[in-house]
Amino acid sequence: MRGFVMRLQDFRNPELAKKLVGAIHRALPADPIRRQFTVMEVCGGQTHTIYKYRLRELLPKNLRLISGPGCPVCVTPIRYIDKAVSLALDHGCTVYTFGDLMRVPGTAMSLERAAAEGGDIRAVYSPFHAMAAAASSDQETVFLGIGFETTMPPVVLPIVQAVQKGLTNFSVLLSGKRVPPVLSAVLQSPRLEVNGFITPGHVTAVIGTEPYAPLCKKYNVPMAVGGFEPLDLLAAILNLVEQFAVGTHENANAYTRAVPRLGNPKAQALMDEVLVPIDDELRGLGVLPEAGFAIRDKYAAFDADKRFEIKTDSHEPEGCACGEVLCGVIEPEACPLFRTVCNPDSPVGSCMVSAEGACNAAYLYD
Ligand code: SF4
């Protein structure tokens, strides 16, 4: 049999998109009592595709698509930025970070500003750059490890390797988050009723589909793993709409080309070795049960939180509604600062900075 190779543009095919949109319109039940169905996507990459390809405009009027807390930079608490600034300016560390964290405003300043004030802060594409730098000097070197389960394996592998190399000047300031507990918190929120979730493709490629199953069952809510191209997302929405029609609450996978049911067992084992779930703070959502990761005590020497006494006095910027945007309670345009004071050149909140943030997407594409 000749191989059939799908190309990226195949997942942006307008004719196939029209067919999927038609199927969504036909499948959506005309519910005389509850006419509105709300679907939340929980991934900044999906948020940008939805805005960029104007997918909301293609959907039936009684199907509302909202963005949830899926942008890793956006959910990182402001206190974390303040700690990173302190590590650079007060503790004299060399701080390595993914680039999109540089411009997130902290209470007093961003990392970009701290670098201008003399902090040694460097943007890198990989945590391994930070570890390699630590291996070639005596300088205290800290990597800013933020993100959901997708990012945790490459954040913690350098810790394991640092142990093997006997490094004593490398540590990670961790702000790792877990998607299933975050979905659980959204489902318990009295401020919002979500009828279905598009679950994040990259995270699910690591953790597998099984961790969502108890939530589907407990809250009678369907979920479908979604990819990042327009057809991936329309396929996930079609799956959810078909479930609305027949009243099922399945944990489905509409992104099978990348997401196996069991995820990535090697990555999971690595995370289990170094990390332990903890109650943790997400920006706008507060402290949620088991929503984050901490570095296990056996690796405490590589935990910047334990290695340094970091003092902060953190508070959110006045008027910023990032918390409500992240919970899906309001659209970015409903924030009084949107476009007036807050824009990508002069961001007030994290949702406007990150390329995965809902405010950034709304600013760029709406
Ligand atoms: S527009 Fe700016 S200030 Fe308002 S919620 Fe978004 S990031 Fe925060």
Residues whose N, C-alpha, C, O or C-beta is under 5 A from the ligand:
A	BS01	SF4	G319 C320 A321 C322 V325 P332 C335 L337 F338 C342 V348 G349 S350 C351 M352 C359
